[in-house]
Amino acid sequence: MNTQAYESIAQFCVEQYGNFDPQAWKRRSAADRKLVAVTAKYLSMTSWFGYGSELEDIAKEIDEALVDNTEFNRELGAIGLDLALFSASVRCGIAARKGPASLKARPERPALHA
């Protein structure tokens, strides 16, 4: 997978995390069906991205064969998407968008007394 395509789909996913739009996934699939379908399928299986059922439906609509995990793995290999690197990139992008303000919003832990 070329760097430009990788960065583009990762950025798209970061944007979708905060403002999910199923139609945007379908529009994007016009340019690269397999990459969008595999990405949607992968994210539907994560515990951290959300929108699991919606993403599963999107992947299925774009490429019905991806319902089968063997086919998903085959397409993943053909595309050359490194899931560990992709996951880290998207998670870092999401964290960067949240910024330091999200850390301040977390409640303080009470002090432990001996």
Protein Blocks (a to p, Z undefined) as FASTA:
>chain_A
ZZklmmmmmmmmmmmmmmccfklmmmmmmmmmmlmmmmmmmmmmpmklgpmlmmmmmmmm
mmmmlmpmklmmmmmmmnopafklmmmmmmmmmmmmnommlmmmpccdddddZZ
